[in-house]
Amino acid sequence: PLGVKGSKNFFTQLSAKEKNIKEGWMVIIRLSEQLGVKEDLIHTAIRHFQQVEESEKLWGKNIEIKAAACLLIATQNSKIPRNMKDMLRETGSYKWKELAN
């Protein structure tokens, strides 16, 4: 059936916003695994990312950068020393101009 997980058409049935949120979640999870981030911080980062996407204030900006920024915010209150440069290095994205816009 259409729209059921595991269905070939599941991902194509999502709206653009839902696709961005799903892609952002995947980026956050991948980065978290690479950086050894704890599960509770991952959930916090995902919540931040959802809020960013739902606000549409950064619509059209690079999803990897937004996801990395949300993970950075989530980890800043923990004892994990991180900065945006480290996060961008992990994503393989060095799009500094996008951060300034």
C-alpha positions in Angstrom: 0.0 0.0 0.0 1.0 3.6 -0.6 2.6 5.5 2.3 3.4 2.4 4.4 6.9 2.0 5.7 8.8 -0.5 3.6 6.7 0.4 0.6 8.6 1.4 -2.5 6.6 4.7 -2.6 6.8 5.7 1.0 9.6 8.2 0.6 8.0 9.7 -2.6 4.7 10.2 -0.8 6.2 12.6 1.7 6.0 16.4 1.4 9.1 18.5 0.8 9.2 19.5 4.4 8.8 15.9 5.6 11.6 14.8 3.2 13.9 17.5 4.6 13.1 16.5 8.2 13.8 12.8 7.4 17.1 13.7 5.6 18.1 15.9 8.6 17.4 13.1 11.0 19.6 10.8 8.9 22.4 13.4 8.9 22.1 13.8 12.7 22.2 10.1 13.3 25.2 9.6 11.0 27.1 12.5 12.6 26.2 11.2 16.1 27.6 7.8 15.3 30.8 9.3 13.9 31.2 11.6 17.0 30.0 9.2 19.7 27.1 11.3 20.8 24.8 9.9 23.4 21.2 9.0 22.5 19.5 11.6 24.7 21.5 14.3 22.9 20.5 12.8 19.5 16.9 13.2 20.5 17.5 16.8 21.5 19.2 17.6 18.2 16.3 16.0 16.3 13.8 18.1 18.2 15.8 21.2 17.4 16.0 20.3 13.7 12.2 19.7 13.6 11.6 23.1 15.1 14.0 24.7 12.6 12.2 23.0 9.6 8.7 23.8 10.9 9.6 27.4 11.4 10.7 27.6 7.7 13.1 30.5 8.6 16.0 28.6 7.1 14.1 27.1 4.2 16.4 26.3 1.3 19.6 26.3 3.3 21.9 23.3 3.3 20.3 20.5 5.4 23.7 19.1 6.5 24.7 22.4 7.9 21.3 22.9 9.7 21.5 19.4 11.1 25.2 19.9 12.2 24.2 23.1 13.9 21.3 21.4 15.8 23.6 18.7 16.9 26.2 21.3 18.1 23.5 23.1 20.1 22.4 19.8 21.7 26.0 18.9 22.7 27.0 22.3 24.0 25.5 21.7 27.4 27.3 18.3 27.7 30.9 17.7 28.3 31.6 17.0 24.6 33.9 19.8 23.3 32.7 20.6 19.8 32.6 23.6 17.5 30.9 24.2 14.2 34.2 23.6 12.3 34.4 20.1 13.8 30.8 19.4 12.8 31.3 20.6 9.3 34.4 18.6 9.0 32.4 15.5 9.9 29.7 16.3 7.3 32.4 16.8 4.7 30.8 20.2 4.0 32.8 23.4 4.0 30.2 25.8 2.8 31.1 28.7 5.0 29.3 31.2 2.8 26.0 29.4 3.6 26.6 30.0 7.3 26.9 33.7 6.7 23.7 34.0 4.7 
